[in-house]
Amino acid sequence: MTTALLVLLLVSGTGTAFVVDRDLCIKTADAVRNGDRVTLEDDKGVLHEVEIAKCLIEPESLKVETPLS
């Protein structure tokens, strides 16, 4: 499983981040970008609406070729 960091800004102005599966991260960020309503449930069962979502993929999962010469 490739993980990514899902960075969220909630409508309340609170920011938070989670390490999640890469595909879930991308789907969540895309849904927010497309204007879909995305909510996050905290440990008290309260739902928070997501205003901005950004997906940061682990550097190890990005394969960059560097020229030898």
C-alpha positions in Angstrom: 0.0 0.0 0.0 1.3 3.4 -0.9 0.4 6.1 1.6 0.0 9.8 1.2 -0.6 12.7 3.5 -4.1 14.2 3.2 -4.1 17.8 4.4 -7.5 19.3 5.1 -8.8 22.7 5.9 -12.3 22.5 7.5 -15.0 25.1 7.1 -14.6 25.9 10.8 -11.1 27.2 10.0 -9.3 24.2 11.6 -6.6 22.4 9.8 -5.7 18.7 10.1 -3.8 16.0 8.3 -4.0 12.2 8.0 -1.8 9.5 6.6 -4.1 7.5 4.3 -4.0 5.2 1.3 -2.8 7.1 -1.8 -6.0 6.3 -3.8 -8.3 7.5 -1.0 -6.2 10.7 -0.7 -6.5 11.5 -4.4 -10.2 10.7 -4.5 -10.9 12.9 -1.5 -8.9 15.8 -2.9 -10.6 15.4 -6.3 -14.1 15.3 -4.7 -13.4 18.6 -2.8 -12.0 20.2 -5.9 -15.1 19.2 -7.9 -17.4 20.8 -5.4 -18.7 17.6 -3.7 -19.6 17.9 -0.1 -17.0 16.0 2.0 -17.3 15.6 5.7 -15.0 14.3 8.4 -16.2 12.7 11.6 -14.1 13.3 14.7 -13.7 11.0 17.6 -16.8 12.5 19.3 -19.0 11.8 16.4 -19.3 15.4 15.2 -19.2 16.0 11.4 -17.0 18.7 10.0 -17.3 19.9 6.4 -14.0 20.0 4.4 -13.3 23.3 2.6 -9.9 22.5 1.0 -8.1 19.2 0.6 -4.6 18.5 -0.7 -2.9 15.2 -1.3 0.9 14.9 -0.7 2.4 11.7 -1.9 5.4 10.2 -0.2 8.7 11.2 -1.9 9.7 7.5 -2.0 6.8 6.7 -4.2 7.8 9.2 -6.9 10.4 7.8 -9.2 12.6 10.5 -10.7 15.3 9.5 -13.0 18.5 11.5 -12.7 21.0 11.6 -15.6 24.4 10.1 -14.9 26.3 12.6 -17.1 
